[in-house]
Amino acid sequence: MNNLAAYVLAGGKSTRMGTDKAFLPWGTGTLLEHALSLAGAVATHVSILGDAGKFARFGPVIGDLYPSRGPLGGIHAALVSSTSQWNLLIAVDLPFLRPQFLDYLTTRARESGAAVIVPRAGGGFQPLCAVYQREFARIAEQSLAEGKNKIDPLFGQVKTRIIDEVELVRDGFSPEMFRNLNTPEDLEHARRVSIRPERSE
C-alpha cells in the first residue's frame, strides 16, 4: 500500500514471561526479528517502538513521549513521528500473524478511510494488530494527558472500521492468529503448534 508505515511494539515489560519477549527464540531468529519480517512484507518503512538502547541494532527505534504508559504510549509515539497516512501497528508477541492477513488489513484500511481499522476477535478488540491514521494521535495524546491509558474506549471518538470474527472467518482467517504470548507456558504451547504442518487449502 502506498503511504504505509509499520511499527512493531516491543517495549512491554514482559513481567509474566520473566524475560524480554522480543529476544525469545522463534523460528530461525527471535520474536522481534519475526515481527519485523512480517511488517516488512507489507510496508517499506518499519520501525520499532521501544528502548533504543536495546533495539537500535535491529532498525529505527521510536521511544515513548509518555513513558511507562503502556501500548497507548507506543501508538501515540508512532503516529506523532509518522509521515505516512496509514500506520500498521503489531505487537512483538503475535507470532501467528501472517503477511496475507496484514495485507488484507491494510487493504481494508485504504477502502474504509476510517481513522482506525481494528479486528475484534476472541471476545475483544485487537488494538495491537491494527491500522491507524495519523489523526488518531490527537485522541491518544488527549487521553494520555488526562492520565488515561486504555485504548479501546478511544475507538468511539473517531471513525472506526471494525473487522469482526465472523468477517475474519468468512475471509479465510482464524481468530487464533491473535493468540499472544504472556507466559513461558504460552510460549511452549505456541512452539508446539507452530511445528504442526499447516492444513492445505
N, C-alpha and C positions, 0 to 999 in steps of 0.2 A: 504494500500500500504506500502511496506517496504521502509524504509528510507524516511519517510514523516514527516515533522513538520508542524504545523499550527499556524497562528498568527491572532489575532483579533486587527484590527486597531481602537483604542479607544481614540486617542489623539487629535481629532479635537476640534476646538474652540466652535462649536455649536452656532455661533453668531446669526443665524436667528431663531434657536429654542428658544433661551433665557435661556436655562438651559442645563446642560451636558446631551447629548443624552444617554450616556452609562447607566445612572441611571434612565432613564424613565421607568415607569412600562410597562411590556409587558407579557402577559400570566400570569403565576403564579410568575414571578420574574421581572427582568429588561431586557432591550435590551442587556446589556453586558452578563448577565447570559444565555440569549437565544443564543447569538452568540457563547459563549464558549461551550455550549451544541452541537451546530451544528458542530463546529470544532472538538470537541471531538468524534463525531460519526465516523470520518474518520481518525483521527490521534491520536496517543498515547501521543505525546508531543505537548501541546498547550500553547502558551504564549500570553501576552497582550502587544501591542505596545502603550506606553503612559507614564504617570507620575506615578512612583512607589508610591508616596505619596497618590495618590487617589486609585490605583488599586491593591496594593500588597496583600490585604486580599483576592483577588479573584484568585490569581495564580501568576506564574512567570511573571515579567514585564521587558520589554526592552525599555530603553529610547533612543531617537534620538541622534546620534553623530553629526548631523547637525540640531540643534534645530530651531523650527519655520519655517521649510521649506516645510510643508505640507506633504501629503501622501508619496511622494518620499523619504523623510527623514525616514519615518517609514519602508518602504520597504527596504531601504539600511541598516538600523539598524538590521532588522530581518535577512537579508542574511549574514551580516558580523558576526553575533553571531551564526548563524546556523551551526550545524554539519551534517545536513541532505542534501541529494542531491536535494530533491524536497521540495518545501515550498509553502504551500497554504496560501494565504492572503485573509481575508474577512474583510469588514468594519463592524463596530458595528451597523450601521443603515440600514441593509438589512434584515429585518425580514421575508421576503417571500422566502428566500433561503430554500432549503430542503436538508437533508442529501443525498438523492438519486442523486441530481444534483452534490453535492460536490464529491461524489463517482465517478460519470460519468466524472467530470472534471479532477480528479486526475488520473483516468484510461487513459484518452486521453493523459495526460501528459506523462505517462510511455510509451505509444505506440509511441508517436511522437519523443521523445528525444529532443524536442525543448527547448531553454533556457527560453521561456515564452509561456504559454498556456493561452490565454485570450479570453473571449467571446466578440462578437461585436453585440450589440442589442440596440434598442431604439435610433438609429442614431449615436452611438459611441462605442468606446471600454469601457470595464468594468474592468479597471486595479485593482479595489479593490475587485474583486472576480476572482482571477487568481492564477495560479501556476507558480512559478519562480524557476529556478535552481540557485544555489549559484553563478554561473559565472556572473549573471546579476548585482551583487554587484559592479563589476568593472565599468560597464557602468553607473550605478546610481551614484557612487562616482565621476566619472569624470564630470557628469552633475552638481552635487551639488557644486563641487569645482569651476565650471565656473559660478555659480550663477543661474543656470537654474533648475527650479523646476517641469517642465512639464514631465509627464510620457510617454504619447502616442508617442512623436517623437522618443523615445529611442527604440521602438519596431523594427524600420527599421535597427537598428545596430546589431541585433542578430537574430538567427533563431527563428521565432515566429510562433506558430500554432494558427491561428485564428478560433474560432468556431462561425460562423455567425448565424444570426437569422433563416435563412432557415434550417440550420442543427439542431439548437436547437428545432425548432417546429417539424421537422421530427422525432426527437428522443424523443418527448413527453414532452418538457419543454416550459413553457410560458415565453416570454421575460419580462412579468410583474414582474417576481421574482426579477428583478434588481431595482425595484422602491425603492428609498431610502427616508429617512425622513429628511427634512431640516427645516420644519416649524411646528408650532402647528397644522396647518390645515392638513399637510401631515400625522401627527400622528393620528389625529382624523379619517381621511379617512381610514388609514391603519387598525385602530382598528375596524371600521365598516366592512371592507372587511374580516378581519380575523375571524369574528364570523359567517360568512355565511358558511353553510355546503358545503364541497368540493364535486365537481361532481364525482360520482363514475365512474370508467373506465370499 
